[in-house]
Amino acid sequence: MRKSLFVLIALAAFKITGAQTHPASQPQFKRTVIDSTIQYASHKPKVLGKFSKDQYNDIGSPDNQGFKLYRYSKNWKPYVIFSPGDPGGYEDAQIADINNDGWNDIILGGWSNHTLWAENPAGSGNDPYTTQWAIHTIDGTRFSHEVCAADLNGDGKPDVITTSGVYIQGATPSDWTFVNIGRSGQGTCVVNVLNQKDGFADVIGLYRDGDKNQVAWFENPGHTGGNPLKDKWIPRIIDANPGGDKCNFEMTTMAFTSGDINADGRVDLVCASQGEGTGEADDNRQIGDGLVWYEAPVDPRTGTWIKHTIDPKVGWIHASSIKLADFNGDGHLDVNYAQQDQSKLRKDGSDIKQQLGIYYNINGKGLHWRGQVISRYGDYGAGGFNSKVGIIGKDKLPSIITSLHGFLKDANPLVLWRNK
């Protein structure tokens, strides 16, 4: 009788959670403070990648001393590699080999209306840790809250995408042409939505139609033989009314990322509200639709994108702080989210405040999710801002680096959450 009762309880628990029960289904994350420097109102944009002949990924982030590269093989020893100016003016960072010399460079953008790239000196045979990186300006006049890099015109060279539009690289990496593709608001993702290998990436962002904020992908005219520099980027609507009638007016700042959530071979979209619309910072802030993903139709141009809710209570996600990766090694894309400092100001009774967490994609179809909170408000440096995800050392599974940005004078150490 006792054995039968135990079996029934176990089956009931499995049915409720929809989860696999082996330990690998939910990894444990070890917190390591890479840099304890506290700097209020500093966004600490981050990069994670290889910058030398060293086989391991390093971490990069600026503070008031300059942009630091933390070397894994030297126990995260910091090297100041360039000085971009006021660290509070930069919001996002990415890596790309801008000048095609075989080495990763660093792109920065932010509130200073200054988009730049820093040149890795390894391309000239110099040590990237002890040699100062040359800074090159892409634009010093336009807002660039987010930055991304992708080939937009099929010439094999990285172009740069920001909140304002796109910059297409010319004959040299000092020659950039700005194109206003018609997007609005904040939140940017770059991917070939048609899943083609034609070298023409598309841009996902917000599109303003009348009084509505709409989630859209802007089709690169190169797909149909057009010129991305001169021809219209057509907005293809994914969601005509995100947040619904009550909250759509707030949907001016979003967080986006893309990937094949349900393993059907198509590019899906994952998004959430950043929580910084037109309201005041300390009111009962809307969180829109929560953390959701849009299932791509067979024809992304004309088909209907189906919205699936992962968690309706998750909001205040920084524009570059949703990341997709297989965190537990089951072959499915999971969703990592980081809630920024302001999330704890909500007075709506929600128990979700300033978290760093993961939703595990049970069975790989995007219909059943299991949540794991890695850090929560009250913990030192809990939550996150401008997170990055990748492999550390010889690990097999990806880890997370993040920090807060000191908006509310919280501690904002640079933290590695290592997947153990």
Residue pairs with C-beta under 8 A, 6 or more apart in sequence:
14 21
17 370
18 362
18 363
18 368
18 370
19 25
19 360
19 362
19 370
20 330
20 362
24 328
24 329
24 330
25 328
25 330
25 360
25 370
26 328
26 360
26 370
26 372
27 327
27 328
27 397
27 419
27 420
28 420
29 374
29 399
29 400
29 417
29 418
29 419
29 420
30 417
30 418
30 420
31 375
31 415
31 416
31 417
31 418
32 76
32 415
32 416
32 418
33 381
33 413
33 414
33 415
33 416
34 59
34 70
34 76
34 401
34 413
34 414
34 415
34 416
35 61
35 63
35 68
35 70
35 76
35 78
35 413
35 414
36 413
37 63
37 64
37 65
37 413
37 414
38 406
38 411
38 412
38 413
39 63
39 64
39 87
39 88
39 406
39 412
40 406
40 407
40 409
40 412
41 88
41 405
41 406
41 407
42 62
42 63
42 64
42 87
42 88
42 405
42 406
42 412
43 87
43 88
43 90
43 91
43 92
43 110
43 385
43 386
43 405
44 61
44 62
44 63
44 87
44 385
44 386
44 403
44 405
44 412
44 414
45 61
45 62
45 90
45 91
45 92
45 93
45 108
45 110
45 386
46 59
46 60
46 61
46 93
46 386
46 387
46 388
46 401
46 402
46 403
46 414
47 59
47 60
47 61
47 93
47 94
47 95
47 106
47 388
48 57
48 58
48 59
48 60
48 95
48 388
48 389
48 390
48 401
49 57
49 58
49 95
49 104
49 390
50 56
50 57
50 58
50 104
51 58
51 60
51 69
51 103
51 104
51 120
51 122
51 128
52 58
52 122
52 127
52 128
52 129
53 122
54 71
54 72
54 73
56 72
56 73
56 392
56 393
57 72
57 390
57 391
57 392
58 69
58 70
58 71
58 72
59 69
59 70
59 72
59 76
59 388
59 401
59 414
59 416
60 67
60 68
60 69
60 70
60 81
60 93
60 106
61 67
61 68
61 70
61 93
61 403
61 414
62 68
62 84
62 87
62 90
62 108
63 87
64 87
65 80
66 80
66 81
66 82
66 83
66 84
67 80
67 81
67 82
67 83
67 84
67 106
67 108
67 118
67 133
68 78
68 79
68 80
68 81
69 78
69 79
69 81
69 128
69 129
70 76
70 77
70 78
70 79
70 414
71 77
71 79
71 129
72 392
72 393
76 416
79 129
79 130
81 118
81 128
81 129
81 131
81 132
81 133
82 118
82 132
82 133
82 134
82 135
84 90
84 108
84 116
84 118
84 135
85 112
85 114
86 112
88 111
89 110
89 111
89 112
89 114
90 108
90 109
90 110
90 111
90 112
90 114
91 109
91 110
91 111
91 144
91 145
91 146
91 386
92 108
92 109
92 110
92 144
92 145
92 146
92 147
92 319
92 320
92 386
93 106
93 107
93 108
93 109
93 147
93 386
94 106
94 107
94 147
94 148
94 149
95 104
95 105
95 106
95 107
95 149
96 104
96 105
96 107
96 149
96 158
97 103
97 104
97 105
97 158
98 105
98 107
98 117
98 119
98 149
98 157
98 158
98 169
98 173
99 105
99 119
99 123
99 173
100 156
100 157
101 120
101 123
102 123
103 120
103 122
103 123
103 128
104 120
105 117
105 118
105 119
105 120
106 117
106 118
106 120
106 133
107 115
107 116
107 117
107 118
107 138
107 147
107 149
107 160
108 114
108 115
108 116
108 117
108 118
108 147
109 115
109 116
109 144
109 145
109 146
109 147
109 162
109 163
110 144
110 145
111 143
111 145
113 139
113 140
113 141
113 142
113 143
113 144
114 137
114 139
114 140
114 144
115 137
115 138
115 139
115 140
115 142
115 144
115 147
115 160
115 162
115 167
116 135
116 136
116 137
116 138
117 135
117 136
117 138
117 160
117 173
118 133
118 134
118 135
118 136
119 133
119 134
119 135
119 136
120 128
120 133
121 127
121 128
121 131
121 132
121 133
121 134
122 128
136 173
136 174
138 160
138 167
138 176
139 162
139 167
139 176
139 178
142 162
142 164
142 165
142 178
143 162
143 163
143 164
144 162
144 163
144 164
145 162
145 163
145 186
145 319
146 161
146 162
146 163
146 186
146 187
146 188
146 319
146 320
147 160
147 161
147 162
147 188
148 160
148 161
148 162
148 188
148 189
148 190
149 158
149 159
149 160
149 161
149 190
150 158
150 159
150 161
150 190
150 191
150 201
151 157
151 158
151 159
151 199
151 200
151 201
152 159
152 161
152 166
152 168
152 200
152 201
152 220
152 222
152 228
153 159
153 168
153 199
153 200
153 222
153 227
153 228
153 229
154 198
154 199
154 200
154 222
155 169
155 199
156 199
157 169
157 173
158 169
159 166
159 167
159 168
159 169
160 166
160 167
160 169
160 176
161 167
161 188
161 190
161 203
162 188
163 186
163 188
164 178
164 180
165 178
165 179
165 180
165 181
165 183
166 178
166 179
166 181
166 203
166 228
167 176
167 177
167 178
167 179
168 176
168 177
168 179
168 228
168 229
169 175
169 176
170 176
170 177
177 229
179 228
179 229
179 233
181 203
181 218
181 233
182 207
182 218
182 232
182 233
182 235
183 203
183 205
183 206
183 207
183 216
183 218
183 235
184 205
184 206
184 207
184 208
184 213
184 252
185 205
185 206
185 208
185 213
185 251
185 252
185 253
185 254
186 206
186 252
186 253
186 254
186 274
186 276
186 319
187 205
187 206
187 253
187 254
187 255
187 256
187 271
187 274
187 319
188 203
188 204
188 205
188 256
188 319
189 203
189 204
189 205
189 256
189 257
189 258
189 269
190 201
190 202
190 203
190 204
191 201
191 202
191 204
191 258
191 267
192 198
192 200
192 201
192 202
192 267
193 202
193 204
193 217
193 219
193 236
193 258
193 267
193 296
193 300
194 202
194 223
194 300
195 265
195 266
195 267
196 223
198 222
198 223
199 222
200 220
200 222
200 223
200 228
201 220
202 217
202 218
202 219
202 220
202 223
203 217
203 218
203 220
203 233
204 215
204 216
204 217
204 218
204 238
204 256
204 258
204 269
205 216
205 218
205 256
206 213
206 214
206 215
206 216
206 251
206 252
206 254
207 213
207 214
207 215
207 216
207 218
207 235
207 237
208 214
209 240
211 249
212 240
212 241
212 248
213 242
213 243
213 248
213 249
213 251
213 252
214 235
214 237
214 238
214 239
214 240
214 241
214 242
215 237
215 238
215 239
215 242
215 254
215 269
215 271
215 294
216 235
216 236
216 237
216 238
217 235
217 236
217 238
217 269
217 300
218 233
218 234
218 235
218 236
219 233
219 234
219 235
219 236
219 301
220 228
220 233
221 227
221 228
221 231
221 232
221 233
221 234
222 228
226 232
236 300
236 301
238 269
238 294
238 305
239 294
239 305
239 307
241 248
242 248
242 251
242 254
242 271
242 288
242 289
243 250
243 251
243 273
243 286
243 288
243 289
244 289
246 286
247 286
247 288
249 277
249 278
250 273
250 277
250 278
250 279
250 285
250 286
250 288
251 273
251 277
251 288
252 276
252 277
252 278
253 273
253 274
253 275
253 276
253 277
253 319
254 271
254 272
254 273
254 274
254 288
254 319
255 271
255 272
255 273
255 274
255 317
255 318
255 319
255 320
255 321
255 322
255 337
256 269
256 270
256 271
256 319
256 322
257 269
257 270
257 271
257 322
257 323
257 324
258 267
258 268
258 269
258 270
258 324
259 267
259 268
259 270
259 324
259 333
260 266
260 267
260 268
260 333
261 268
261 270
261 293
261 295
261 324
261 333
261 361
261 366
262 268
262 295
262 364
262 365
262 366
262 367
263 332
263 364
263 365
266 296
266 297
266 298
266 300
267 296
267 300
268 293
268 294
268 295
268 296
268 366
269 293
269 294
269 296
269 305
270 291
270 292
270 293
270 294
270 310
270 322
270 324
270 335
271 291
271 292
271 293
271 294
271 322
272 287
272 288
272 289
272 290
272 291
272 292
272 314
272 315
272 317
272 322
272 337
273 286
273 287
273 288
273 289
273 290
273 315
273 316
273 317
274 315
274 316
274 317
274 318
274 319
274 340
275 285
275 286
275 287
275 315
275 316
275 317
275 340
275 342
275 343
276 342
277 286
279 285
279 286
281 342
281 345
282 345
282 347
283 347
284 346
284 347
284 348
285 315
285 316
285 345
285 346
285 348
286 315
287 312
287 313
287 314
287 315
287 316
287 346
287 350
288 315
289 307
289 309
289 312
290 309
290 310
290 311
290 312
290 313
290 314
290 315
291 309
291 310
291 311
291 312
291 314
291 315
291 317
291 322
291 335
291 337
291 359
292 307
292 308
292 309
292 310
293 307
293 308
293 310
293 335
293 366
294 305
294 306
294 307
294 308
295 305
295 306
295 307
295 308
295 366
296 303
296 305
297 303
297 304
297 305
297 306
308 366
308 367
310 335
310 359
310 369
311 352
311 359
311 369
311 371
313 350
313 352
314 337
314 339
314 352
314 355
315 339
315 343
316 339
316 340
316 342
316 343
316 346
316 354
317 337
317 338
317 339
317 340
318 338
318 340
318 384
318 385
318 386
318 387
320 386
320 387
321 337
321 338
321 340
321 384
321 385
321 386
321 387
321 402
322 335
322 336
322 337
323 335
323 336
323 387
323 388
323 389
323 400
324 333
324 334
324 335
324 336
325 333
325 334
325 336
325 389
325 398
326 332
326 333
326 334
326 397
326 398
327 334
327 336
327 358
327 360
327 397
327 398
327 419
328 334
328 360
328 397
329 396
329 397
330 364
331 364
332 360
332 361
332 362
332 363
332 364
333 361
333 364
334 358
334 359
334 360
334 361
335 358
335 359
335 361
335 369
336 356
336 357
336 358
336 387
336 389
336 400
337 355
337 356
337 357
337 358
337 359
338 355
338 356
338 383
338 384
338 385
338 387
338 400
338 402
339 352
339 353
339 354
339 355
339 356
339 383
339 384
340 354
340 383
340 384
340 385
340 404
340 405
340 407
341 354
341 383
341 385
341 404
341 405
341 406
341 407
341 408
341 410
342 407
342 408
343 352
343 353
343 354
343 355
343 377
343 383
344 353
344 354
344 377
344 408
345 408
346 353
353 376
353 377
354 376
354 377
354 382
354 383
355 373
355 374
355 375
355 376
355 377
355 382
355 383
356 373
356 374
356 375
356 382
356 383
356 384
356 387
356 400
356 402
356 417
357 371
357 372
357 373
357 374
358 371
358 372
358 374
359 369
359 370
359 371
359 372
360 369
360 370
360 371
360 372
361 368
361 369
362 368
362 369
362 370
374 400
374 417
375 381
375 382
375 383
375 384
375 417
376 382
376 383
377 383
380 411
380 413
381 403
381 404
381 410
381 411
381 412
381 413
381 415
382 404
383 402
383 404
384 400
384 402
384 403
384 404
385 402
385 403
385 404
385 405
385 412
386 402
386 403
386 405
387 400
387 401
387 402
388 400
388 401
388 402
389 398
389 399
389 400
389 401
390 398
390 399
391 397
391 398
391 399
392 399
392 416
392 418
392 419
395 418
395 419
397 419
398 419
399 416
399 417
399 418
399 419
400 416
400 417
400 419
401 414
401 415
401 416
401 417
402 415
402 417
403 412
403 413
403 414
403 415
404 410
404 411
404 412
405 412
406 412
